[in-house]
Every structure is written in C-alpha cells, then in structure tokens.
C-alpha cells in the first residue's frame, strides 16, 4: 500500500471504501451498492486507482443520504491524498 510517509496517509483503497459504506448500511448492502456503482460506470472490480475510486464515490453519493456520507468521505480522502502526493513530488 502506497503511503505518504511525511504526512501519514495511506492511499485510499476499494476495501476501505466498502468497509466505510458497510459501517453505515451493512456489509451486504455495501457490497451490492459498490458492485452496482462500479458496473454502472463501466468499471471492473477491484477499483484500484484514485481517479476510479473518486468516480465510484461520486456515483455512490447519488444513491441516498447514508451512502452520500460514505461517498463524500471517500472523495475527500482521495482529494487529500492526491494533493499531498503532488506536494511530495515537488
């Protein structure tokens, strides 16, 4: 797992995203919602790039109130990771 050592952030993963969703709506619903969102976007599991994770997070945010919370949290985490990664590369 990639880690930005100076900032203490791990790259977000699909597993993290599904777990966060499961904490809100339960594991079966989270797994199903994630899979349907991935399929709706024409992607394949596992989703492993930050840009694809962000797309799925945005799709999940459109489904309902609880999924919006999990999706927004993941999106913020990805944006933060990408910004820190750019800053470290400079």
Buried (B, 14 or more C-beta within 10 A) or exposed (E): EEEBEEEEBEBBBBEBBBEBBBEBBEEEBBEEBBEEBBEEBEBEEEBEEBEBBBBBBBBBBEBEEBBBBBBBBBBEBBBBBBEBBEEEEE
